[in-house]
Amino acid sequence: MASSKIIRTSTVPSSLNTFCRGLLSELRDDEGYEVIAIASPGEALDEVSRREGVRTIAVAMERRMAPLKDLKSLFRLIKVFRREKPAMVHSITPKAGLLSMLAAWICRVPVRIHTFTGLVFPTATGLTQKILIFTDRLTCACATHIVPEGKGVKADLENFRITRKPLRVLGHGNIRGIDLAHYDRTPEVMKNALKIRKDGVFTFLFIGRLVRDKGINELVSAFRRLNAEIPATRLILVGRKEQDLDPLPAETLAEIDRNPAIEAPGPTSDVRPWLAASDAFVFPSYREGFPNVVIEAGAMSLPSIVTDINGSREIIIDGKNGVIVPPRDEDSLYSQMKAFATSPDALAGMARESRPLIASRFEQSYVRKCLKEYYKEVISSVE
């Protein structure tokens, strides 16, 4: 066994490319591990290899349930793990977690870590919920160590009795951390923000997938009411529609298209100018693990309106760097958006608090320090 070999896995390569940006090279260069990244094939996996300087292995994995394809992926992972003989396999995302933990258990990999980010089963119903609970229980049964991304995820795992194994939240939660030098109002960012900003118009910003689960229906309806009352407002929706996975209803799509105060520019590779050009961030999601975009908004000194869900309630301190409203509650969302647009002094106070609060809990080097220490602890416990 190569005692210093670590394999990180995710279902799709974009997850590794986003959440492990810079981390894999640090684990190799600073900690001396041999690092391998595994995900479905794609350009993002190639980018991970080029940028991080680590070996990558493509193993196709389906995000949805696909028994025959999943079995093929499982056999492929078993083959890889037997050949590589890692000291640790660490998975993120649900399907990669299930398949990687099962394969690593079969191969008797000494340390098998799965990080739970957003959980789907608490908001699912019927047979779907039972299947999701079963697969998460199987993931935990095969893992040696389980890391919930935040306290809310930990509580759900405990309340639904997914596992009796110890659950460990690292630091204050969050798996990525925030690079405060990058997420700052630099001259270049502000120059680009000038192209987006409209003086005299209060701008609300949402960043994320434009789907039902992100609360887009309630957000669009609440804004339509607000804009009718306060015309000098606008809503920017930055992200892509996913009509095949979680479609928005026709009436919501029609309102986005026909309302001149709503802008939907699509996805972007750099959210900073959009954050710098806005007055408030709105994130009315139904469920999350630990939404990085809310951290990014706070780092850019933007107060947020979020729903009372896992992750969001751990980032926002109600009344200090933003406000918390119930999920799926259009009236509460409308009331708080109106309060933001009409209370400049209160808004300015929350804006001043936003960046320092984020810096104190989620600065990237601190988040990574917690993970590195955890790796040393669990690997040394089996050597």
C-alpha positions in Angstrom: 0.0 0.0 0.0 1.2 3.5 -0.9 0.6 5.2 2.4 0.6 8.7 0.9 -1.7 8.1 -2.0 -5.1 9.9 -2.0 -7.9 9.5 -4.5 -10.5 12.3 -4.7 -13.7 11.4 -6.6 -16.8 13.3 -7.8 -19.6 12.3 -10.2 -18.9 15.1 -12.7 -15.5 16.7 -13.3 -16.8 20.3 -12.8 -17.3 19.5 -9.1 -13.6 18.6 -8.7 -12.6 21.5 -10.9 -14.6 24.0 -8.8 -14.4 22.7 -5.2 -10.8 21.4 -5.3 -9.3 24.3 -7.3 -5.8 24.8 -5.9 -6.4 22.2 -3.2 -5.1 19.1 -5.0 -1.8 20.8 -5.9 -1.4 21.9 -2.2 -2.0 18.4 -1.0 0.7 17.2 -3.4 3.3 20.0 -2.9 2.8 21.1 0.7 1.7 17.8 2.3 3.6 15.3 0.1 0.6 13.1 -0.9 0.3 11.4 -4.3 -3.0 12.7 -5.5 -5.3 11.1 -8.1 -8.6 12.7 -9.2 -11.4 10.6 -10.6 -14.6 11.8 -12.3 -16.6 11.3 -15.5 -14.7 12.2 -18.6 -14.8 15.8 -19.8 -12.8 19.0 -20.5 -13.1 20.0 -16.8 -11.2 16.8 -15.8 -8.4 17.6 -18.3 -8.3 21.1 -16.8 -7.9 19.6 -13.3 -4.9 17.6 -14.5 -3.3 20.6 -16.2 -3.8 23.1 -13.4 -3.3 20.9 -10.4 -0.5 18.8 -11.8 -2.1 15.6 -10.6 -3.0 12.4 -12.3 -6.6 12.0 -13.4 -8.6 8.9 -14.3 -11.9 9.2 -16.2 -14.7 6.9 -14.9 -18.1 7.6 -16.4 -20.8 8.0 -13.7 -24.4 8.9 -14.1 -26.0 11.6 -11.9 -29.4 9.9 -12.0 -30.2 6.4 -11.1 -29.1 4.0 -13.9 -28.6 0.5 -12.5 -26.8 -1.1 -15.4 -24.5 1.9 -16.0 -23.9 2.2 -12.2 -22.8 -1.4 -12.0 -20.4 -0.8 -14.9 -19.0 2.3 -13.1 -18.6 0.3 -9.9 -16.6 -2.4 -11.5 -14.4 0.2 -13.1 -13.7 1.9 -9.8 -12.9 -1.5 -8.2 -10.4 -2.1 -10.9 -8.8 1.3 -10.4 -8.7 1.0 -6.6 -7.1 -2.5 -6.7 -4.5 -1.3 -9.1 -3.7 2.0 -7.3 -3.9 0.7 -3.7 -4.6 4.1 -2.1 -4.4 4.9 1.6 -7.6 7.0 1.2 -10.6 7.5 -1.0 -12.5 10.8 -0.4 -15.7 11.4 -2.4 -18.1 14.3 -2.9 -21.4 14.3 -4.7 -24.1 11.6 -4.1 -23.4 9.1 -6.9 -19.7 9.2 -6.7 -20.1 8.8 -2.9 -22.2 5.7 -3.3 -20.0 4.0 -5.9 -16.7 5.1 -4.5 -17.4 4.1 -1.0 -18.8 0.7 -2.1 -15.8 0.1 -4.3 -13.3 1.2 -1.7 -15.0 -1.0 0.9 -14.8 -4.0 -1.4 -11.1 -3.2 -2.0 -10.5 -2.7 1.7 -9.1 0.8 1.3 -8.0 1.8 4.8 -9.6 5.3 4.9 -12.9 5.9 3.1 -14.3 9.4 3.5 -17.5 10.8 2.1 -18.5 14.4 2.4 -22.2 15.1 2.3 -23.0 18.5 0.8 -26.6 19.1 -0.2 -29.0 16.4 0.8 -32.0 15.6 -1.4 -34.0 13.2 0.8 -35.3 15.7 3.4 -37.4 17.5 0.7 -38.3 14.3 -1.2 -41.4 12.2 -0.6 -42.7 8.7 -1.0 -40.7 6.0 -2.8 -38.1 8.5 -4.0 -37.3 9.5 -0.4 -37.0 5.9 0.6 -34.6 5.1 -2.2 -32.5 8.2 -1.4 -32.3 7.3 2.3 -31.3 3.8 1.4 -28.5 4.9 -0.9 -27.2 7.4 1.7 -27.3 4.7 4.4 -25.3 2.4 2.1 -22.8 5.1 1.5 -22.3 5.6 5.2 -22.1 1.9 5.9 -19.2 1.6 3.5 -17.4 4.7 4.6 -15.0 4.8 7.6 -15.4 8.6 8.1 -18.4 10.9 7.3 -18.0 14.6 7.0 -21.2 16.7 6.8 -20.5 20.1 5.1 -22.3 22.0 7.8 -24.3 21.7 11.1 -27.6 21.6 9.2 -26.5 18.6 7.1 -25.2 16.9 10.2 -28.6 17.4 11.9 -30.5 15.9 8.9 -28.2 12.9 8.8 -28.9 12.4 12.6 -32.6 13.1 12.5 -33.2 10.7 9.7 -31.0 8.1 11.3 -28.8 7.7 8.2 -25.9 6.5 10.3 -24.8 5.9 13.8 -21.1 6.6 13.0 -19.6 9.8 14.3 -20.1 12.9 12.1 -17.5 15.5 11.9 -18.0 19.1 10.7 -14.6 20.6 9.8 -14.1 24.2 11.0 -17.3 26.2 10.6 -18.4 24.1 7.7 -18.0 24.6 3.9 -15.7 22.5 1.8 -14.3 25.2 -0.5 -13.6 28.3 1.5 -13.3 31.8 0.0 -10.2 33.4 -1.6 -10.6 36.9 -0.2 -7.9 38.3 -2.5 -10.0 37.1 -5.5 -13.4 38.1 -4.2 -12.7 41.7 -3.6 -13.8 45.0 -5.2 -10.6 45.5 -7.2 -10.3 48.3 -9.7 -10.7 45.8 -12.6 -13.8 44.3 -11.0 -15.3 47.7 -10.4 -14.6 48.8 -14.0 -16.5 45.8 -15.3 -19.3 46.4 -12.8 -19.9 49.9 -14.2 -21.1 48.2 -17.4 -23.7 46.3 -15.5 -24.8 48.8 -12.8 -27.7 51.2 -13.3 -27.6 54.3 -11.2 -30.8 55.1 -9.3 -32.1 51.6 -9.7 -32.0 49.2 -6.8 -30.6 45.9 -8.1 -31.3 42.5 -6.6 -29.1 39.7 -7.8 -29.5 35.9 -7.9 -26.7 33.5 -9.0 -27.4 29.8 -9.5 -29.3 27.4 -11.6 -32.7 28.8 -12.7 -34.8 25.9 -11.4 -37.7 25.4 -9.0 -35.6 24.1 -6.1 -33.7 27.4 -6.1 -36.9 29.3 -5.3 -37.1 31.1 -8.7 -40.9 30.9 -8.9 -41.3 32.8 -5.6 -38.5 35.2 -6.4 -39.9 36.2 -9.8 -43.4 36.6 -8.3 -42.2 38.6 -5.3 -40.1 40.9 -7.5 -43.0 41.4 -9.9 -45.1 42.7 -7.0 -42.2 44.9 -5.8 -41.4 46.3 -9.2 -45.0 47.3 -9.7 -44.9 49.3 -6.4 -41.3 50.6 -6.8 -40.4 50.8 -10.5 -36.8 51.8 -9.8 -35.9 48.2 -9.1 -34.5 45.4 -11.1 -33.7 41.7 -10.8 -30.8 40.0 -12.4 -30.8 36.2 -12.7 -27.3 34.9 -13.5 -27.3 31.2 -14.3 -28.6 28.6 -16.7 -32.0 27.0 -17.0 -32.2 23.3 -16.5 -35.6 22.5 -18.1 -34.7 18.8 -18.3 -34.0 18.3 -14.6 -36.1 20.8 -12.6 -38.1 22.9 -15.1 -39.6 26.3 -14.3 -43.3 26.6 -15.2 -44.3 28.4 -18.3 -45.7 31.4 -16.4 -42.4 32.0 -14.6 -40.4 31.7 -17.9 -42.9 34.1 -19.6 -42.5 36.7 -16.8 -38.7 36.5 -17.0 -38.9 37.0 -20.8 -41.4 39.9 -20.9 -40.6 41.9 -17.8 -38.0 44.6 -18.8 -37.0 44.9 -15.1 -35.8 41.3 -15.1 -32.5 40.4 -16.8 -31.4 36.8 -17.4 -27.9 37.0 -19.0 -27.2 33.3 -18.6 -24.2 31.8 -16.8 -20.9 33.6 -16.3 -17.3 32.5 -15.6 -16.8 35.5 -13.2 -19.6 36.5 -10.8 -17.6 39.3 -9.2 -18.7 42.2 -11.5 -22.3 41.2 -11.1 -22.0 41.1 -7.3 -20.2 44.5 -7.3 -22.9 46.0 -9.5 -25.8 45.0 -7.3 -27.3 46.3 -4.0 -28.4 43.0 -2.5 -28.2 39.3 -3.1 -31.3 37.0 -3.0 -31.0 33.3 -2.6 -34.5 31.7 -1.9 -33.4 28.1 -2.3 -35.5 25.2 -0.9 -32.4 23.1 0.0 -28.7 23.4 0.1 -25.6 21.9 1.7 -23.5 25.0 2.1 -24.1 27.5 -0.8 -20.7 29.0 -1.8 -22.5 31.8 -3.7 -23.8 33.3 -0.5 -20.3 33.3 0.9 -19.0 34.9 -2.3 -21.7 37.6 -2.0 -20.7 38.3 1.6 -17.1 38.5 0.6 -18.0 41.2 -1.9 -19.7 43.2 0.9 -23.2 42.4 -0.3 -26.0 41.8 2.2 -28.2 38.8 1.4 -31.8 37.6 1.7 -31.7 33.8 2.2 -34.1 31.1 3.2 -34.1 29.3 6.5 -32.3 26.2 5.2 -29.0 24.2 5.8 -25.9 26.2 5.0 -27.6 29.6 4.4 -28.6 29.9 8.0 -25.0 29.1 9.0 -23.6 31.9 6.8 -26.2 34.7 7.4 -26.7 36.0 10.9 -30.2 37.4 10.8 -30.2 41.2 10.9 -26.4 41.5 10.8 -25.1 40.5 7.4 -28.5 39.8 5.9 -32.0 38.4 6.7 -33.5 34.9 6.8 -37.0 34.2 5.5 -39.0 30.9 5.4 -38.5 28.8 2.2 -41.4 28.8 -0.3 -42.8 31.9 1.2 -43.4 34.6 -1.4 -45.0 37.1 1.0 -42.0 37.1 3.4 -39.6 37.3 0.5 -41.5 40.3 -1.0 -41.6 42.0 2.4 -37.8 41.7 2.9 -37.0 42.8 -0.6 -39.1 45.8 -0.1 -37.4 46.5 3.2 -34.0 46.3 1.6 -35.0 48.7 -1.2 -36.5 51.3 1.1 -34.1 51.1 4.1 -30.7 52.4 3.0 -29.2 52.9 6.4 -30.0 49.4 7.6 -28.7 48.0 4.3 -25.5 49.9 4.6 -24.9 48.5 8.1 -25.4 45.0 6.9 -23.1 45.6 4.0 -20.3 46.8 6.3 -20.6 43.6 8.4 -20.7 41.2 5.5 -17.1 40.8 4.5 -15.6 40.7 8.0 -18.0 38.0 9.0 -17.1 35.9 6.0 -13.4 36.4 6.5 -13.6 35.3 10.2 -15.2 31.9 9.4 -14.7 30.9 5.8 -11.3 32.2 4.6 -9.9 29.6 2.3 -6.6 28.9 4.0 -8.4 28.2 7.2 -10.9 25.8 5.6 -8.0 24.0 3.9 -6.0 23.9 7.1 -8.9 22.1 8.8 -9.0 19.5 6.0 -5.3 18.9 5.9 -5.2 18.3 9.7 -8.1 15.9 9.4 -6.3 14.0 6.7 -3.2 13.6 8.8 -5.4 12.5 11.8 -7.4 9.8 10.0 -4.4 8.4 7.9 -2.2 8.2 11.0 -4.9 6.3 12.8 -4.7 3.4 10.4 -0.9 3.3 9.8 
